[in-house]
């Protein structure tokens, strides 16, 4: 009996330690890539092996479990508290909204209403289709955001960038994994020019896609601390616990949600049942996934707004968009003033 309890304590303490090692070393491979997205949940669970081992007076397992818990909580907890506004926080405001439209099925009137109510300056959309483009303009987006660089494609590969301000140096980048990314440079009144890109790397939904996923993330535009200001907004298909996204951020970005204490708000997960009012536009594969998974997938944070460290972050909200399995992310930013821009 005594030996069995010791084995039990080790059995519940060891997985947490291994998980912490993979996360801290950034060595996720194979199925670990998908699993690592749920690190915030594992961080909360990691306290249970500590309590169990202490209650049973198994000091070595308790020590190992405590090390794992401290490591996991240390990397996750700061997302709930924020890190203050980066330099440049007193400049002109830029309001950014990003939304994955689920192969064009996202509800256009709702998205346009969010743009109007939040006074959004730039909108980045992914899984953007010709039908979605038509519905958005019919719902009033053409008047609100007359400047755009659009690449609508049937299916999930399309991308779009809308703006209240004129766009220059626009283009569309095609990721090796197949998704496209619209981009352009805008200049808000009194602010330094900023290049905004609608980000959408490949999703790691199968083992065969992992190489494309990592390649697409590694190909994202790096920050240019001494040059043009960059903002990346979109569906990154990665959380802050994935090494490729952390490498990108380390080039000179900050995650806006992380900076304001909203970094644990889920943006993708058990939202497929919301499709009931637009099931005619939801791809068959997504409807099948809804029937199979229902609400059993815990929400994860894979939609982000990454900002140049010279950009201030005033507010971040995760909103709702019927018809999509993602939730839009709204970020209110403070750009450097024109005389301070690179």
N, C-alpha and C positions, 0 to 999 in steps of 0.2 A: 504493500500500500504506500509506504513512504517513498520507495523508488518510483512508483507510478506517478505520484504527485510531482516529484522532481522532473520526470520526463515531460509531464504536462506543462510545467512552467517553462522549460526550455523550448518546447514545441510552440508556445505562443510568443516567446520572446525573440526567437531567431528570425522569423519572417520580417519583423520590424527592423531589425538590424541590417538584414540584407537589403531591404527596400531603401533604408537611409543611405547605405553605401552606394547603391546604384544611382540614387538621386544626387548625392553630393559629388560623385566622381563623373557623372554625366556619361555613363557607359550603357545606357538602355539600348537593347537590341531585341529584335524579334517581337514577340508578344508583349515584352516589357514596355515598348513604346506606348501601346494603347493603355496598359495598366497604369503607367506613370501619371496619366492625366488625372487619376483619382487620388493623388498624393494628399490633398487637403483632408480627405476623409480618413486616410490611413493615419495621418498625424493625430486626428482626434481619437482614433481607435488605439493608438500606441500607448495611451495611459492605462488601458485595461490590463495588459501584461504586467505592468509595474505594480498595480494594485493587487493583482492576483498573487504575484510572487512574494510581495511583502506580507500579504495576509497569511501565506503558507510558510513564511520564514525561509524562503529559498533565496539567499542573499546574492549568489552569483547570477542566477537568472534575473533577479530584480535589478542588479547593476547593469547588466547588458541591456535590458529593456529600457532602463532609465536613459542610457546613452542614446539609444535609438529615438526615444521620445523627444529628448532635448534637441537632437539634430533635426528631426522632422518639424517640430513646432517652430524652431528657430528660422527655418526657411519659409514657412507658411504664414505664421502669425503676423509678420509685418504688413502683409497685404490687407489686413483688416484695420490697420491704424494709419497708414499713409506715411509719406516721408517729407511732407512739406512741398512748397512750390519751388521749382528750379529757378535759376537766375533768369531775369527777363520777365518776371511775373507781373510787372506794372505796365506792360505795353498794351497795344490795341487788342481787342477781343476777337477771336475766331472761333465760331461754333461749328463743330464737326459731328456728322452723324454717319455711321456705317451700318449697312444692313445686308445680310444674305437673304435673297428673295426665294430660295428653294425652287430653282428652275423656273423663275418667273411667277410662282404661285403666291408670293407675299401680297397682302392686301394693299393695293395702290392708294385708295382714299385714306387709309389709316397712315400710311407712310407720308403722304403729302400733308396730312393734318399735323403730324409730328414736326415736319419741316416748318410749317407755318407757326405752330404754337411755340416751338423752341427757337424760332428765328435763325434757323440753320443757315450757315454761310456756304458750306461745302458738304455734299452728300456723296458717299462712296457706296456703290452697290455691287454685289457679286451674284453669280448665277442669274445673270441679267439677259432677258430674252427680248425679241422684237415686240411680242405681245405686252410684256411688262413696260417697255418704253412707251408704247401707245397708251396704255392705261394710266401711267403716271402723268403724261402730258394732258390727257383728257380730264384728269383729276385736279389739274391746276399747276403742275410743277413747271410747265413752260413759262408761266408768268413769274413764278417765284425764283426760278433758277434758269435764266436764259442761256447761260454759258455752260458748255458741256463738251466732254470727249467720251463718246459712247462706242462700245463694241458689243452690240446685242447679238447673241448667238442662241439658237434653239438648243435646249438642254441646259447644261450647267457651266459651260465654258465662258459665258459672256461676262463683261465687266463694264462699269460705267462710272463717270465722275461728273457731277453737276456742281455748279457754283453760282453764287450771286455776283461774283466779281469776274472780270475777264480772265480768261486762261490763255497762257502762252506756253510755248515749248511742249505742246501736248503730244501724246503718243500712246501706243498700246504695246505692252510687253507680253510675250507668250512664254509661259513657264515650260520647262521640259516635260512636266507632268501633264500639260494640256490646258490648264486654266489660263485665262488672260488677265491682264492688269492694266487698266486705264490710268494715265497720270497726266499731270499738268502743273504749271506754276501760276500761282495767283498772288496778287498784291492787294491786301486789305488797306483801306485808307490809313495812312500814317505808319504802316508796318513794313518791315523788310519782306521781300518776296519769299514765298514758301512753296516748295514743291510737294504736292500731295499725291499719293498713289493708293489706288484701291487694290488691296493685297488679297491674293487667293492662291496659296501654294496647294499642292496635291494633298489629299487626305490620306492618313495612314490606316485605311479601313481594312487592309489585308496585308499579309506578309509580303506579297509581291509588289505592293506600293511603297514600302518603306524607303527604298532607295530614292524613288522619285520625290517622296515627301522631304527627305533630308536635303536632297539636291536643290529642290525649289526654295527651301528656307535659306540655304546657304547662298543662293543666288539673289536674295532680296537686296535692294540698295542699302549699302552701309551708310551710317551717319557720316556727315562731313563737318566735324566740329569747327574747322577753320574756313568752311566754304558755305554753299547754299544751305538754307534751312530745309530740313526734310520732315515730313509727317507721313507715316504709314498707317493706314486705317483699313481694317477688313477682317475677313475670316482667315486667320493664320493656321487653322487646323493644328494648333499647338498651344499648350499651356505654359505658364512660367516655370514649370518643372521639367520641361523638355530642353535638353542641351542645345539643339540648333537655334531655338528662339532666344535662349540666354546668350548665345554667341552673338546673335544679331543685336540684341540690346546693348551688349558690352561695347559695341562699336561707337556708342555715343548717344543712345536713345534712353528714354524712360517710358515705362508703361503708365499711361495716364490713370488708369483705374488703380494700379498699385500705388501711385503717388498720392491719391486722395482717400485711400482706405476702402475702395470699392473693388479691390482685387480678388475677392472671393465670390463675387456675384456671378452665378452661372449664366452662360450665354447660349449653350447648346445642351440638349438632354431630353427631358421628358415633355417636349413641347409638340410632338407629332399629333396627339389627339386634337390639337387646336385646328387641324386641317378640315374638320367636319364641314365647315361652311364654304370650303373652296376645294373639295375633293376632286372636282373635275379637272383642276389644273395641277394637282400634285402627281409627280411621276409615280408610276406603278411600283417601282422598287422602294420608294419611300413609304407608300401606303402599306406595302408588305411589311416593312420594318416596323411600322406603327402597330400592326396586328401582332407581330411577334414579340416586340419589346414592351409595348404599352408605356407605362410610367416607370419601368423598372431600372432605367439608366439614370443614375444620379447626375444632376447638371454639372457640366464642366465649363471652364472659362477658356474658350478658344478664339473669341472675337476680341480684338484689341485695337487701341489707338496708341501707336508709338510716336513719341515726339522727340525732336532734337532737344538736347539738354539746355539749350538757350531759351526754350519755350516754357512758359509757366502753365500750370494746370490748376484751374479754378474749381472745376466741378466735373463729375462723371456720373452718368445715370445709365442703368440697363433698363430698356423699355420693352414693350410688347408689340409684336407684329403678327396678327392673325394670318394664317396661311403659310407661315414659315416655321421651320424647325430651329431657327436661330432667333435670338433676341437682339434688336439693334442696340448699339452702344453710342451714347451721346457724350461728347467731351467739350467743355468750354475751356478754351485755351487763351493764353496771353502771349502774343507774338512780341519779339523784340521790336523796338521802334526802328524806323527806317534808317536812322543815322547809326544804329548799332548793328545792322545786318551785315552778314558776310558776303 
